[in-house]
Amino acid sequence: MRIVAAVIVAMLGPVAAPPALAQGRMFQYEASQRQRMATETCLKKEETMHGAWCVKNCQPDFKLDLNVRPPMCIATKPDARYVPPQQWQPPEKPKGPPVKGA
């Protein structure tokens, strides 16, 4: 019985994948946001004020939808590409012995 169940799951696996995942594209993504303090304002060109939150503007070919929670960036073109933000990388340390007198 377990073998039959495993065969059925293996056969239906690729069929069950959503079309968006199969294409490798993202048609929407969650907009970055931060809570602003009472004395803070949002960055003028880079963020939009939404209540007590500052929501980062969407990438090109995406529009910001503030009517949903959390705010989403939705593609306006079928070939829109989402580029994830770069993570900060600390600089590499020198691999040699420490230099004396420096």
C-alpha positions as CSV (number, residue, x, y, z in Angstrom):
1,M,0.0,0.0,0.0
2,R,2.8,2.4,0.8
3,I,4.5,1.7,-2.5
4,V,1.3,2.6,-4.4
5,A,1.0,5.8,-2.4
6,A,4.6,6.7,-3.1
7,V,4.1,6.1,-6.9
8,I,1.0,8.3,-7.0
9,V,2.8,11.1,-5.1
10,A,5.8,10.9,-7.5
11,M,3.6,11.1,-10.5
12,L,1.5,14.0,-9.3
13,G,4.5,16.0,-7.9
14,P,5.3,18.0,-11.0
15,V,1.6,18.5,-11.8
16,A,0.9,20.0,-8.4
17,A,3.6,22.8,-8.8
18,P,2.0,26.2,-9.3
19,P,2.6,27.7,-12.8
20,A,4.4,30.7,-11.3
21,L,7.0,28.5,-9.7
22,A,7.5,26.5,-12.8
23,Q,8.3,29.7,-14.8
24,G,10.9,30.9,-12.3
25,R,9.3,34.4,-12.2
26,M,7.7,36.3,-9.3
27,F,4.6,38.3,-10.2
28,Q,4.3,39.9,-6.8
29,Y,6.5,40.3,-3.7
30,E,6.1,41.8,-0.2
31,A,7.2,45.4,0.0
32,S,9.9,46.3,2.6
33,Q,8.5,48.4,5.4
34,R,9.6,49.8,8.7
35,Q,7.7,51.4,11.5
36,R,8.5,55.1,11.9
37,M,8.9,56.8,15.2
38,A,6.9,59.9,16.2
39,T,9.6,62.3,15.2
40,E,10.7,60.5,12.0
41,T,9.5,61.0,8.5
42,C,9.8,58.6,5.5
43,L,12.6,59.1,2.9
44,K,11.2,61.4,0.3
45,K,12.1,59.6,-2.9
46,E,12.5,56.0,-1.6
47,E,9.6,55.5,0.7
48,T,5.8,56.1,0.9
49,M,4.1,56.9,4.2
50,H,1.3,54.4,5.1
51,G,-0.1,55.1,8.5
52,A,2.7,54.5,11.1
53,W,4.8,52.7,8.5
54,C,7.2,53.7,5.8
55,V,6.9,51.4,2.8
56,K,9.8,51.2,0.4
57,N,8.9,51.9,-3.3
58,C,8.7,49.0,-5.7
59,Q,11.2,48.0,-8.3
60,P,10.6,49.0,-12.0
61,D,7.7,47.2,-13.7
62,F,6.0,46.7,-10.3
63,K,3.3,48.9,-8.6
64,L,2.7,49.3,-4.9
65,D,-0.6,48.0,-3.6
66,L,-1.3,49.5,-0.1
67,N,-4.9,48.1,0.1
68,V,-3.6,44.6,1.1
69,R,-1.8,43.6,4.3
70,P,1.2,43.5,4.1
71,P,1.7,45.9,1.3
72,M,2.6,44.1,-2.0
73,C,4.4,45.0,-5.2
74,I,2.5,43.6,-8.1
75,A,3.9,43.2,-11.6
76,T,2.6,45.5,-14.3
77,K,4.2,43.6,-17.2
78,P,4.4,39.8,-17.8
79,D,8.2,39.9,-18.1
80,A,8.8,41.9,-14.9
81,R,11.8,40.7,-13.0
82,Y,12.3,40.9,-9.2
83,V,15.9,41.4,-8.1
84,P,16.4,40.7,-4.4
85,P,18.3,43.3,-2.4
86,Q,22.0,42.7,-1.9
87,Q,23.0,41.6,1.6
88,W,25.8,43.4,3.3
89,Q,29.0,41.4,3.3
90,P,31.8,42.3,5.8
91,P,35.2,42.9,4.3
92,E,37.5,40.0,4.2
93,K,40.3,39.9,6.7
94,P,43.9,39.6,5.5
95,K,45.1,36.0,5.6
96,G,48.7,36.6,6.5
97,P,50.2,37.2,10.0
98,P,49.5,40.6,11.6
99,V,51.9,43.3,10.6
100,K,53.9,44.8,13.5
101,G,54.4,48.5,13.8
102,A,51.4,49.4,11.8
